[in-house]
């Protein structure tokens, strides 16, 4: 509104209370839309003005949502195919790398109709009378890997066959600049991620964010948001995965990229398309 030459005329009219507020909201939402930010309601503008703390999810938010499969370890081709079919029922951004890699081998994929996703853990389904799981190492009863700083891992298990699939991630091209500008404007920045501590540490170091936590469950994310709000802090949560939905709903205000899961976009106060 400050940039509109006619704002003072609107605010000084006899019906200022009836016209100025809805006009300000309309113009604010319109200006945001031109910059690729779709705001769901006028109250979000007021909430955003109070924000002093930004909390980011990592995977798909600070990093690109299109990860790539690096290594399937000792898994057989049949096991990798099962993992790829299970990945079609997962909302985790890293899971897509498995199905994409298998499709590149000209193999058609269909999701298992009986597959069920357990938020924060993974996907399970009974295949040929044996339960198959795709997700975290603990969920799949697979030993924790020796973590590398340039890869994340998804575990797979089906009876006696089990192993780890390594997935690579890259920072979004504008992540460094966005974080730098937020720092310059005095915001407190934090990363909360369900990924392994070593992976989160690398991203935090690359972005020079000192406050970060890895291996955080969806409940722990929400609990921390509630704790910060109880301390009087106004927090903006930015996330794209289904696991982020509880934290997005708990934040003072929340953002989701347009590439995020449907439930995440539904929980967020605004969606950014850029």
TAZITA-V343508 format. One record per residue. D_CENTER is the distance of its C-alpha to the mean C-alpha in Angstrom with 2 decimals. Layout:
BEGIN
D_CENTER
D_CENTER
END
This chain:
BEGIN
31.20
32.76
32.81
34.66
38.43
39.23
37.18
40.21
42.33
40.02
39.75
43.52
44.61
46.23
43.27
40.72
38.86
38.74
37.73
35.95
32.95
31.99
32.83
30.59
27.66
28.44
28.74
25.60
23.42
25.37
24.91
21.13
21.18
23.29
20.67
17.97
16.49
17.16
17.98
18.81
21.63
24.00
23.18
19.74
21.80
23.65
20.66
19.11
22.52
22.44
19.19
20.01
16.96
13.49
10.80
7.77
5.00
6.35
5.74
5.30
5.05
8.30
9.26
10.29
8.84
12.46
13.29
16.93
19.03
21.26
23.46
24.04
26.45
29.42
28.04
30.49
29.90
30.15
27.54
25.09
25.86
25.17
21.83
20.97
22.11
20.11
16.91
17.52
16.92
13.54
10.17
8.63
8.01
10.84
13.19
13.92
15.69
18.25
19.25
19.45
21.69
23.94
24.28
25.48
28.36
29.39
28.55
27.69
25.02
24.89
22.65
24.63
25.50
25.61
22.27
20.28
16.72
16.57
13.35
12.41
15.23
15.54
17.90
21.66
24.68
28.43
29.73
33.49
33.97
31.59
28.09
25.42
22.05
18.94
16.25
16.55
20.02
21.16
20.34
22.36
25.04
24.69
25.63
23.03
23.18
24.50
21.29
21.34
19.49
18.65
17.22
14.98
16.65
16.58
19.77
22.10
25.26
28.06
31.25
32.67
30.30
27.14
25.23
22.17
20.39
19.12
16.26
16.10
13.40
14.23
13.16
12.76
16.36
16.16
13.89
17.13
18.87
16.31
16.23
20.01
20.63
18.73
20.82
23.91
23.39
23.37
19.93
18.81
15.61
13.62
10.83
9.78
8.56
9.93
11.21
14.87
16.35
17.98
14.97
13.24
16.73
17.18
14.21
15.33
18.85
18.20
16.75
19.34
17.17
19.41
17.49
14.85
14.42
13.48
13.95
12.73
12.76
11.14
14.63
14.90
11.90
13.64
16.99
16.28
15.25
18.49
20.41
19.56
20.47
23.62
24.53
24.52
21.45
19.58
15.86
13.17
9.60
6.89
3.31
2.86
4.06
7.53
7.64
5.97
8.73
11.52
10.38
9.76
13.19
14.74
14.10
16.93
14.86
11.28
9.63
7.33
8.12
10.76
9.32
6.72
8.39
11.54
11.27
8.11
10.20
13.12
12.00
11.11
14.29
13.71
12.09
12.57
14.07
14.88
END
